[in-house]
Amino acid sequence: MKNLWFLIVFLFVFKVYPQQSDFSHIDFSKADRNVLACKNENLNNLPQLVDKLTAGLPTDVERFKAIYLWVCTNISNDYNLFLRNERKRNKFQNDSLKLSNWNSQFNKTIFRELLKNKKTICTGYAYLVKKMAGLANLNCEVVHGYGRTSTTNIDKLEAPNHSWNAIELNGKWYLCDPTWASGLQNAETFEFNFQYNEGFFLSEPELFAINHFPIEEKWFLENTTTFDAFLEAPVIYGKAYKNLLAHTTPKKMHQSITKHDKLTFEYVLLKPVTQKEIHLLIDNGHHSKKVKPTSYLLKGSSLTLEHQFNSKGFYDVHVYFGEDLISTYTVMVKS
C-alpha cells in the first residue's frame, strides 16, 4: 500500500511537466505495428513507405511517431562516415573554400549511402525524418547545432557537429534526436547496434539543452542557455532521457570542494527510482569504488542526493540508477 501511494503521488506531480505528458492519452500500439510491418523496407519509394507507416493513424503525433520510430530502427549510424567527415572538416577549418567544397561533396555521399545501404550520420537521419514527415503533411524542421557526448573534446568544439529535428504538433514545437535514439556504436569495433531510446522522442527542452546547443536560439524552445554554460555542463547519457525530466544541480561538470564537504545532485524524475537503486561510482584514476550517496531525499518527482567527500584528491563521479548511467562529474577535493 505504501508503494502504491508513493506511485500515485509521483504521477500526480509528474503531470505538471507538459512536454512529456501532452500525449499521455495516446495509444501508440497501432503506430508500432505499422513500423513492424514495414521492417526492412527500402527507401526507393518514400511516398509509398510513408503511406504504409501512417495508414489508419488518426492523429499527427501517431503519424510522426511511426515515421520517427521507423527511421530510428531501420537506419544504421555509420561511425566511419562520421570520422571521415570530422577529419576533413578539421583539416579544412581554416580554408573556407575547401571546407565549402567538401561539405557539398560530402552531402552527396551522405544521401547516396543512405539510399543504397540505409546507413548515415546525424544529417542524414534529420533530413530523412523531415522529408518523410513532410510527405505526411507534418511540419518538421532540421535543427543544426552542437552536440555533446562523453567522448566530445570540448576544447576543439569550434564548429557545429550535430543535427536533430523539431516537429510541430497541435500548434506546439517539440524536440527529437533520431540519431542518438537509434542505438549505440561499439567503441572498439565501430559496429552499430540498434537500441531504440524512447527518451529522445519529444524530449524535455531543459534536459535536451544540456547536450544540444542549436545555432538558432528559437530551437531551445522555452529553455535558453549560453554556449559557455553548455560547454561547462555535466555529461549526461542516453539513459538519462529514460529516467529524467530535468537535471538541476550541479550546473557544471567540474566541481571543487573542501574535504568533508558535501556535493549536491538534484534531478526531476520521469519515473520513480528508489534509494536502493541509486549508487555512485567514484574513480580516483587508480581504482573505482561503488558507494551509496550520503543522503537521499525524494519529494514528488524531485530527487536530491548528497555525497560527502572525506579524502582529498581528484575524482570522476558517475551517478547510476540501477544499471543506467545517468551523469558524470569531476570533483577536486581540497584539504
VEXDRENTI-60646 format. One record per residue (C-alpha): residue number from 1; chain; x, y, z. Coordinates in Angstrom, 2 decimals. Layout:
% VEXDRENTI-60646
resi=NUM	chain=A	X=X	Y=Y	Z=Z;
...
//
This chain:
% VEXDRENTI-60646
resi=1	chain=A	X=0.00	Y=0.00	Z=0.00;
resi=2	chain=A	X=2.89	Y=2.39	Z=0.83;
resi=3	chain=A	X=4.46	Y=1.79	Z=-2.60;
resi=4	chain=A	X=1.10	Y=2.33	Z=-4.32;
resi=5	chain=A	X=0.61	Y=5.65	Z=-2.51;
resi=6	chain=A	X=4.15	Y=6.71	Z=-3.50;
resi=7	chain=A	X=3.39	Y=5.94	Z=-7.14;
resi=8	chain=A	X=0.08	Y=7.87	Z=-7.07;
resi=9	chain=A	X=1.77	Y=10.93	Z=-5.55;
resi=10	chain=A	X=4.66	Y=10.69	Z=-8.03;
resi=11	chain=A	X=2.36	Y=10.51	Z=-11.05;
resi=12	chain=A	X=0.32	Y=13.45	Z=-9.80;
resi=13	chain=A	X=3.42	Y=15.65	Z=-9.50;
resi=14	chain=A	X=4.67	Y=14.42	Z=-12.87;
resi=15	chain=A	X=1.60	Y=15.90	Z=-14.60;
resi=16	chain=A	X=2.92	Y=19.44	Z=-14.20;
resi=17	chain=A	X=5.60	Y=18.78	Z=-16.83;
resi=18	chain=A	X=3.65	Y=19.17	Z=-20.09;
resi=19	chain=A	X=6.24	Y=18.26	Z=-22.72;
resi=20	chain=A	X=6.25	Y=14.57	Z=-21.87;
resi=21	chain=A	X=2.60	Y=14.32	Z=-20.86;
resi=22	chain=A	X=0.91	Y=16.18	Z=-23.72;
resi=23	chain=A	X=0.24	Y=12.86	Z=-25.44;
resi=24	chain=A	X=-0.09	Y=10.54	Z=-22.44;
resi=25	chain=A	X=-3.63	Y=9.72	Z=-23.59;
resi=26	chain=A	X=-2.43	Y=8.42	Z=-26.97;
resi=27	chain=A	X=-2.11	Y=4.69	Z=-27.60;
resi=28	chain=A	X=0.84	Y=4.23	Z=-29.95;
resi=29	chain=A	X=0.39	Y=0.48	Z=-30.37;
resi=30	chain=A	X=-1.05	Y=0.76	Z=-33.89;
resi=31	chain=A	X=1.84	Y=3.03	Z=-34.93;
resi=32	chain=A	X=4.24	Y=0.43	Z=-33.52;
resi=33	chain=A	X=2.52	Y=-2.31	Z=-35.53;
resi=34	chain=A	X=2.80	Y=-0.26	Z=-38.72;
resi=35	chain=A	X=6.51	Y=0.18	Z=-38.11;
resi=36	chain=A	X=6.98	Y=-3.54	Z=-37.53;
resi=37	chain=A	X=5.05	Y=-4.33	Z=-40.72;
resi=38	chain=A	X=7.44	Y=-2.08	Z=-42.68;
resi=39	chain=A	X=10.62	Y=-3.53	Z=-41.22;
resi=40	chain=A	X=13.39	Y=-3.84	Z=-43.83;
resi=41	chain=A	X=11.54	Y=-1.70	Z=-46.39;
resi=42	chain=A	X=13.91	Y=0.28	Z=-48.61;
resi=43	chain=A	X=13.95	Y=4.00	Z=-49.40;
resi=44	chain=A	X=13.30	Y=3.75	Z=-53.13;
resi=45	chain=A	X=9.70	Y=4.92	Z=-52.84;
resi=46	chain=A	X=9.34	Y=7.25	Z=-49.87;
resi=47	chain=A	X=5.71	Y=8.30	Z=-50.55;
resi=48	chain=A	X=4.64	Y=4.65	Z=-50.56;
resi=49	chain=A	X=6.62	Y=3.92	Z=-47.41;
resi=50	chain=A	X=5.09	Y=6.89	Z=-45.60;
resi=51	chain=A	X=1.59	Y=5.82	Z=-46.69;
resi=52	chain=A	X=2.19	Y=2.37	Z=-45.21;
resi=53	chain=A	X=3.61	Y=3.74	Z=-41.98;
resi=54	chain=A	X=0.80	Y=6.22	Z=-41.40;
resi=55	chain=A	X=-2.12	Y=4.08	Z=-42.62;
resi=56	chain=A	X=-5.05	Y=4.14	Z=-40.21;
resi=57	chain=A	X=-3.39	Y=6.50	Z=-37.74;
resi=58	chain=A	X=-5.85	Y=9.26	Z=-36.75;
resi=59	chain=A	X=-3.54	Y=11.82	Z=-35.11;
resi=60	chain=A	X=-0.48	Y=13.76	Z=-36.21;
resi=61	chain=A	X=1.55	Y=12.56	Z=-33.24;
resi=62	chain=A	X=0.85	Y=8.91	Z=-34.12;
resi=63	chain=A	X=1.82	Y=9.51	Z=-37.74;
resi=64	chain=A	X=5.02	Y=11.25	Z=-36.72;
resi=65	chain=A	X=5.85	Y=8.56	Z=-34.16;
resi=66	chain=A	X=5.54	Y=5.86	Z=-36.84;
resi=67	chain=A	X=7.88	Y=7.76	Z=-39.19;
resi=68	chain=A	X=10.38	Y=8.62	Z=-36.48;
resi=69	chain=A	X=10.43	Y=5.12	Z=-35.00;
resi=70	chain=A	X=10.88	Y=3.51	Z=-38.42;
resi=71	chain=A	X=13.89	Y=5.72	Z=-39.15;
resi=72	chain=A	X=15.41	Y=5.03	Z=-35.72;
resi=73	chain=A	X=15.01	Y=1.25	Z=-36.03;
resi=74	chain=A	X=15.92	Y=0.79	Z=-39.70;
resi=75	chain=A	X=18.72	Y=3.28	Z=-40.45;
resi=76	chain=A	X=22.20	Y=2.49	Z=-39.12;
resi=77	chain=A	X=24.58	Y=5.10	Z=-37.78;
resi=78	chain=A	X=27.76	Y=4.98	Z=-39.89;
resi=79	chain=A	X=30.56	Y=5.90	Z=-37.49;
resi=80	chain=A	X=33.28	Y=5.52	Z=-40.13;
resi=81	chain=A	X=31.47	Y=8.07	Z=-42.27;
resi=82	chain=A	X=31.27	Y=10.39	Z=-39.26;
resi=83	chain=A	X=35.01	Y=10.07	Z=-38.58;
resi=84	chain=A	X=35.83	Y=10.71	Z=-42.24;
resi=85	chain=A	X=33.80	Y=13.90	Z=-42.20;
resi=86	chain=A	X=35.31	Y=15.02	Z=-38.90;
resi=87	chain=A	X=38.88	Y=14.57	Z=-40.20;
resi=88	chain=A	X=38.18	Y=16.54	Z=-43.37;
resi=89	chain=A	X=36.37	Y=19.36	Z=-41.58;
resi=90	chain=A	X=39.22	Y=19.72	Z=-39.11;
resi=91	chain=A	X=41.70	Y=19.73	Z=-41.98;
resi=92	chain=A	X=39.85	Y=22.47	Z=-43.87;
resi=93	chain=A	X=38.62	Y=24.53	Z=-40.92;
resi=94	chain=A	X=40.89	Y=27.47	Z=-41.86;
resi=95	chain=A	X=40.15	Y=27.29	Z=-45.59;
resi=96	chain=A	X=36.54	Y=28.31	Z=-46.20;
resi=97	chain=A	X=36.58	Y=27.44	Z=-49.91;
resi=98	chain=A	X=37.90	Y=23.90	Z=-49.40;
resi=99	chain=A	X=35.52	Y=23.41	Z=-46.48;
resi=100	chain=A	X=32.54	Y=24.53	Z=-48.57;
resi=101	chain=A	X=33.55	Y=22.21	Z=-51.42;
resi=102	chain=A	X=33.98	Y=19.32	Z=-49.02;
resi=103	chain=A	X=30.59	Y=19.92	Z=-47.40;
resi=104	chain=A	X=28.91	Y=19.97	Z=-50.81;
resi=105	chain=A	X=30.66	Y=16.78	Z=-51.89;
resi=106	chain=A	X=30.03	Y=15.03	Z=-48.58;
resi=107	chain=A	X=26.30	Y=15.80	Z=-48.60;
resi=108	chain=A	X=26.04	Y=13.79	Z=-51.81;
resi=109	chain=A	X=27.94	Y=10.96	Z=-50.17;
resi=110	chain=A	X=25.61	Y=11.02	Z=-47.16;
resi=111	chain=A	X=22.46	Y=10.61	Z=-49.23;
resi=112	chain=A	X=24.00	Y=8.08	Z=-51.60;
resi=113	chain=A	X=24.99	Y=5.90	Z=-48.64;
resi=114	chain=A	X=21.57	Y=6.39	Z=-47.07;
resi=115	chain=A	X=19.67	Y=5.28	Z=-50.17;
resi=116	chain=A	X=22.00	Y=2.42	Z=-51.05;
resi=117	chain=A	X=22.84	Y=0.91	Z=-47.66;
resi=118	chain=A	X=20.43	Y=2.58	Z=-45.19;
resi=119	chain=A	X=23.42	Y=3.97	Z=-43.31;
resi=120	chain=A	X=24.04	Y=7.60	Z=-42.46;
resi=121	chain=A	X=25.13	Y=10.16	Z=-39.86;
resi=122	chain=A	X=23.11	Y=12.75	Z=-37.96;
resi=123	chain=A	X=22.49	Y=14.96	Z=-41.01;
resi=124	chain=A	X=21.01	Y=12.06	Z=-42.93;
resi=125	chain=A	X=18.80	Y=11.00	Z=-40.03;
resi=126	chain=A	X=17.43	Y=14.51	Z=-39.54;
resi=127	chain=A	X=16.80	Y=15.18	Z=-43.24;
resi=128	chain=A	X=15.11	Y=11.80	Z=-43.73;
resi=129	chain=A	X=12.76	Y=12.41	Z=-40.78;
resi=130	chain=A	X=11.95	Y=15.87	Z=-42.18;
resi=131	chain=A	X=11.34	Y=14.55	Z=-45.71;
resi=132	chain=A	X=9.10	Y=11.70	Z=-44.59;
resi=133	chain=A	X=7.20	Y=13.93	Z=-42.16;
resi=134	chain=A	X=6.61	Y=16.42	Z=-44.99;
resi=135	chain=A	X=5.13	Y=13.63	Z=-47.12;
resi=136	chain=A	X=2.67	Y=13.05	Z=-44.27;
resi=137	chain=A	X=1.80	Y=16.79	Z=-44.25;
resi=138	chain=A	X=3.60	Y=17.35	Z=-40.95;
resi=139	chain=A	X=5.65	Y=20.47	Z=-40.24;
resi=140	chain=A	X=9.12	Y=19.23	Z=-39.33;
resi=141	chain=A	X=12.44	Y=21.09	Z=-39.35;
resi=142	chain=A	X=16.10	Y=20.11	Z=-39.26;
resi=143	chain=A	X=17.98	Y=21.79	Z=-36.41;
resi=144	chain=A	X=21.74	Y=22.23	Z=-36.76;
resi=145	chain=A	X=24.00	Y=22.87	Z=-33.81;
resi=146	chain=A	X=26.42	Y=21.37	Z=-31.33;
resi=147	chain=A	X=26.07	Y=18.01	Z=-29.63;
resi=148	chain=A	X=27.99	Y=16.83	Z=-26.56;
resi=149	chain=A	X=28.61	Y=13.24	Z=-25.59;
resi=150	chain=A	X=31.08	Y=11.65	Z=-23.18;
resi=151	chain=A	X=33.65	Y=11.43	Z=-25.99;
resi=152	chain=A	X=33.33	Y=15.02	Z=-27.24;
resi=153	chain=A	X=36.51	Y=17.08	Z=-26.95;
resi=154	chain=A	X=35.01	Y=20.41	Z=-25.93;
resi=155	chain=A	X=38.35	Y=22.18	Z=-26.39;
resi=156	chain=A	X=38.04	Y=21.51	Z=-30.13;
resi=157	chain=A	X=34.28	Y=22.05	Z=-30.43;
resi=158	chain=A	X=34.55	Y=25.09	Z=-32.68;
resi=159	chain=A	X=32.08	Y=24.22	Z=-35.45;
resi=160	chain=A	X=28.55	Y=22.74	Z=-35.39;
resi=161	chain=A	X=28.81	Y=18.95	Z=-35.23;
resi=162	chain=A	X=25.26	Y=17.61	Z=-34.87;
resi=163	chain=A	X=21.74	Y=17.80	Z=-36.32;
resi=164	chain=A	X=18.34	Y=16.83	Z=-34.93;
resi=165	chain=A	X=14.64	Y=17.62	Z=-35.51;
resi=166	chain=A	X=11.88	Y=19.90	Z=-34.32;
resi=167	chain=A	X=8.29	Y=18.83	Z=-35.03;
resi=168	chain=A	X=5.13	Y=20.91	Z=-34.75;
resi=169	chain=A	X=2.17	Y=19.04	Z=-33.26;
resi=170	chain=A	X=-1.12	Y=20.70	Z=-32.37;
resi=171	chain=A	X=0.46	Y=24.14	Z=-32.75;
resi=172	chain=A	X=3.36	Y=23.41	Z=-30.40;
resi=173	chain=A	X=7.00	Y=22.56	Z=-31.19;
resi=174	chain=A	X=8.81	Y=19.52	Z=-29.79;
resi=175	chain=A	X=12.39	Y=18.25	Z=-30.00;
resi=176	chain=A	X=13.65	Y=14.84	Z=-31.13;
resi=177	chain=A	X=17.06	Y=13.32	Z=-31.83;
resi=178	chain=A	X=16.73	Y=10.31	Z=-34.18;
resi=179	chain=A	X=20.50	Y=9.75	Z=-34.35;
resi=180	chain=A	X=21.05	Y=9.29	Z=-30.63;
resi=181	chain=A	X=17.74	Y=7.43	Z=-30.30;
resi=182	chain=A	X=18.68	Y=4.78	Z=-32.85;
resi=183	chain=A	X=21.34	Y=2.81	Z=-30.98;
resi=184	chain=A	X=24.92	Y=2.55	Z=-29.84;
resi=185	chain=A	X=28.27	Y=2.26	Z=-31.56;
resi=186	chain=A	X=30.81	Y=-0.26	Z=-30.29;
resi=187	chain=A	X=33.82	Y=1.90	Z=-29.43;
resi=188	chain=A	X=36.30	Y=-0.85	Z=-30.38;
resi=189	chain=A	X=34.76	Y=-2.44	Z=-33.49;
resi=190	chain=A	X=32.70	Y=0.58	Z=-34.67;
resi=191	chain=A	X=29.86	Y=-1.90	Z=-35.20;
resi=192	chain=A	X=26.44	Y=-0.31	Z=-34.81;
resi=193	chain=A	X=23.82	Y=-1.96	Z=-32.60;
resi=194	chain=A	X=20.18	Y=-0.90	Z=-32.83;
resi=195	chain=A	X=18.91	Y=0.02	Z=-29.37;
resi=196	chain=A	X=15.99	Y=2.42	Z=-29.58;
resi=197	chain=A	X=15.84	Y=5.06	Z=-26.84;
resi=198	chain=A	X=12.33	Y=6.45	Z=-26.39;
resi=199	chain=A	X=13.70	Y=9.30	Z=-24.25;
resi=200	chain=A	X=14.84	Y=11.24	Z=-27.33;
resi=201	chain=A	X=11.25	Y=11.40	Z=-28.68;
resi=202	chain=A	X=9.53	Y=14.69	Z=-27.71;
resi=203	chain=A	X=12.27	Y=15.33	Z=-25.16;
resi=204	chain=A	X=12.03	Y=17.86	Z=-22.37;
resi=205	chain=A	X=13.73	Y=21.06	Z=-23.67;
resi=206	chain=A	X=15.53	Y=21.73	Z=-20.37;
resi=207	chain=A	X=17.16	Y=18.31	Z=-20.36;
resi=208	chain=A	X=17.75	Y=18.38	Z=-24.12;
resi=209	chain=A	X=19.68	Y=21.66	Z=-23.84;
resi=210	chain=A	X=22.35	Y=20.11	Z=-21.62;
resi=211	chain=A	X=23.88	Y=18.28	Z=-24.60;
resi=212	chain=A	X=22.22	Y=20.04	Z=-27.57;
resi=213	chain=A	X=23.03	Y=23.66	Z=-28.47;
resi=214	chain=A	X=21.20	Y=24.88	Z=-31.60;
resi=215	chain=A	X=22.63	Y=27.54	Z=-33.89;
resi=216	chain=A	X=19.23	Y=29.26	Z=-33.97;
resi=217	chain=A	X=18.14	Y=30.31	Z=-30.49;
resi=218	chain=A	X=14.45	Y=29.68	Z=-31.21;
resi=219	chain=A	X=15.09	Y=25.92	Z=-31.15;
resi=220	chain=A	X=15.81	Y=26.00	Z=-27.44;
resi=221	chain=A	X=12.01	Y=26.40	Z=-27.22;
resi=222	chain=A	X=11.22	Y=27.66	Z=-23.68;
resi=223	chain=A	X=14.71	Y=26.92	Z=-22.39;
resi=224	chain=A	X=17.80	Y=29.02	Z=-23.10;
resi=225	chain=A	X=21.44	Y=28.81	Z=-22.09;
resi=226	chain=A	X=24.78	Y=30.27	Z=-23.12;
resi=227	chain=A	X=27.38	Y=28.43	Z=-25.15;
resi=228	chain=A	X=29.83	Y=28.65	Z=-22.25;
resi=229	chain=A	X=27.27	Y=27.08	Z=-19.90;
resi=230	chain=A	X=26.68	Y=24.35	Z=-22.50;
resi=231	chain=A	X=30.41	Y=23.57	Z=-22.64;
resi=232	chain=A	X=30.72	Y=23.58	Z=-18.85;
resi=233	chain=A	X=27.67	Y=21.35	Z=-18.24;
resi=234	chain=A	X=27.94	Y=17.83	Z=-16.83;
resi=235	chain=A	X=28.00	Y=14.86	Z=-19.15;
resi=236	chain=A	X=24.59	Y=13.21	Z=-19.30;
resi=237	chain=A	X=23.97	Y=9.94	Z=-21.09;
resi=238	chain=A	X=21.24	Y=8.44	Z=-23.23;
resi=239	chain=A	X=19.83	Y=6.51	Z=-20.28;
resi=240	chain=A	X=19.23	Y=9.84	Z=-18.51;
resi=241	chain=A	X=16.50	Y=10.54	Z=-21.07;
resi=242	chain=A	X=14.70	Y=7.39	Z=-19.95;
resi=243	chain=A	X=14.82	Y=8.43	Z=-16.30;
resi=244	chain=A	X=14.81	Y=12.23	Z=-16.06;
resi=245	chain=A	X=12.66	Y=15.20	Z=-16.91;
resi=246	chain=A	X=15.38	Y=17.62	Z=-15.83;
resi=247	chain=A	X=18.92	Y=17.78	Z=-14.44;
resi=248	chain=A	X=19.06	Y=20.66	Z=-11.97;
resi=249	chain=A	X=22.33	Y=20.54	Z=-10.00;
resi=250	chain=A	X=25.33	Y=20.69	Z=-10.35;
resi=251	chain=A	X=25.22	Y=23.06	Z=-13.31;
resi=252	chain=A	X=28.88	Y=22.42	Z=-14.16;
resi=253	chain=A	X=30.78	Y=19.23	Z=-14.76;
resi=254	chain=A	X=33.91	Y=20.34	Z=-12.87;
resi=255	chain=A	X=33.40	Y=20.85	Z=-9.14;
resi=256	chain=A	X=35.81	Y=21.97	Z=-6.44;
resi=257	chain=A	X=35.02	Y=21.41	Z=-2.75;
resi=258	chain=A	X=36.79	Y=21.15	Z=0.60;
resi=259	chain=A	X=37.41	Y=17.83	Z=2.35;
resi=260	chain=A	X=34.38	Y=16.73	Z=4.45;
resi=261	chain=A	X=32.05	Y=18.97	Z=2.42;
resi=262	chain=A	X=29.05	Y=17.56	Z=0.59;
resi=263	chain=A	X=28.24	Y=17.80	Z=-3.11;
resi=264	chain=A	X=24.53	Y=18.04	Z=-4.01;
resi=265	chain=A	X=22.89	Y=16.40	Z=-7.03;
resi=266	chain=A	X=19.32	Y=17.38	Z=-7.96;
resi=267	chain=A	X=17.11	Y=15.81	Z=-10.63;
resi=268	chain=A	X=13.46	Y=15.83	Z=-11.70;
resi=269	chain=A	X=12.41	Y=12.25	Z=-12.35;
resi=270	chain=A	X=10.46	Y=10.89	Z=-15.28;
resi=271	chain=A	X=9.71	Y=7.68	Z=-13.40;
resi=272	chain=A	X=10.17	Y=6.56	Z=-9.79;
resi=273	chain=A	X=13.59	Y=5.43	Z=-8.56;
resi=274	chain=A	X=14.19	Y=4.01	Z=-5.10;
resi=275	chain=A	X=17.10	Y=4.73	Z=-2.78;
resi=276	chain=A	X=18.18	Y=1.10	Z=-3.15;
resi=277	chain=A	X=18.60	Y=1.53	Z=-6.91;
resi=278	chain=A	X=20.94	Y=4.54	Z=-6.72;
resi=279	chain=A	X=24.69	Y=4.38	Z=-6.38;
resi=280	chain=A	X=27.77	Y=6.42	Z=-7.26;
resi=281	chain=A	X=30.86	Y=5.04	Z=-8.98;
resi=282	chain=A	X=33.85	Y=7.10	Z=-7.82;
resi=283	chain=A	X=37.13	Y=6.77	Z=-9.71;
resi=284	chain=A	X=40.36	Y=8.36	Z=-8.46;
resi=285	chain=A	X=42.40	Y=7.38	Z=-11.53;
resi=286	chain=A	X=43.75	Y=4.21	Z=-9.91;
resi=287	chain=A	X=40.64	Y=2.33	Z=-8.89;
resi=288	chain=A	X=36.86	Y=2.66	Z=-8.85;
resi=289	chain=A	X=34.61	Y=2.32	Z=-5.83;
resi=290	chain=A	X=30.85	Y=1.80	Z=-5.80;
resi=291	chain=A	X=29.22	Y=3.74	Z=-2.94;
resi=292	chain=A	X=25.79	Y=4.89	Z=-1.79;
resi=293	chain=A	X=25.11	Y=8.64	Z=-1.60;
resi=294	chain=A	X=25.42	Y=10.11	Z=1.88;
resi=295	chain=A	X=21.77	Y=11.22	Z=1.76;
resi=296	chain=A	X=18.67	Y=10.69	Z=-0.39;
resi=297	chain=A	X=15.52	Y=12.86	Z=-0.46;
resi=298	chain=A	X=12.55	Y=12.38	Z=-2.78;
resi=299	chain=A	X=9.71	Y=14.94	Z=-2.84;
resi=300	chain=A	X=7.20	Y=14.06	Z=-5.52;
resi=301	chain=A	X=9.30	Y=13.81	Z=-8.67;
resi=302	chain=A	X=12.21	Y=15.91	Z=-7.29;
resi=303	chain=A	X=15.21	Y=13.87	Z=-6.20;
resi=304	chain=A	X=18.07	Y=15.32	Z=-4.14;
resi=305	chain=A	X=21.24	Y=13.35	Z=-3.42;
resi=306	chain=A	X=24.23	Y=14.41	Z=-1.34;
resi=307	chain=A	X=27.63	Y=12.85	Z=-1.00;
resi=308	chain=A	X=30.36	Y=13.76	Z=1.44;
resi=309	chain=A	X=33.98	Y=13.54	Z=0.30;
resi=310	chain=A	X=36.32	Y=12.79	Z=3.18;
resi=311	chain=A	X=39.61	Y=12.41	Z=1.31;
resi=312	chain=A	X=41.35	Y=14.99	Z=-0.81;
resi=313	chain=A	X=42.05	Y=14.16	Z=-4.45;
resi=314	chain=A	X=40.61	Y=14.36	Z=-7.93;
resi=315	chain=A	X=37.65	Y=12.11	Z=-8.73;
resi=316	chain=A	X=35.40	Y=11.15	Z=-11.60;
resi=317	chain=A	X=31.91	Y=10.69	Z=-10.15;
resi=318	chain=A	X=29.34	Y=8.67	Z=-12.10;
resi=319	chain=A	X=25.68	Y=8.57	Z=-10.99;
resi=320	chain=A	X=23.75	Y=5.35	Z=-11.63;
resi=321	chain=A	X=20.07	Y=4.48	Z=-11.34;
resi=322	chain=A	X=20.24	Y=0.71	Z=-11.27;
resi=323	chain=A	X=22.27	Y=-0.29	Z=-14.33;
resi=324	chain=A	X=21.58	Y=3.04	Z=-16.07;
resi=325	chain=A	X=24.48	Y=5.51	Z=-16.19;
resi=326	chain=A	X=22.88	Y=8.94	Z=-15.77;
resi=327	chain=A	X=25.60	Y=11.57	Z=-15.47;
resi=328	chain=A	X=29.29	Y=12.23	Z=-14.82;
resi=329	chain=A	X=31.14	Y=14.99	Z=-12.95;
resi=330	chain=A	X=34.72	Y=15.63	Z=-11.89;
resi=331	chain=A	X=35.36	Y=16.65	Z=-8.29;
resi=332	chain=A	X=38.52	Y=18.25	Z=-6.92;
resi=333	chain=A	X=38.57	Y=17.77	Z=-3.16;
resi=334	chain=A	X=40.97	Y=20.11	Z=-1.39;
resi=335	chain=A	X=42.22	Y=19.96	Z=2.18;
//
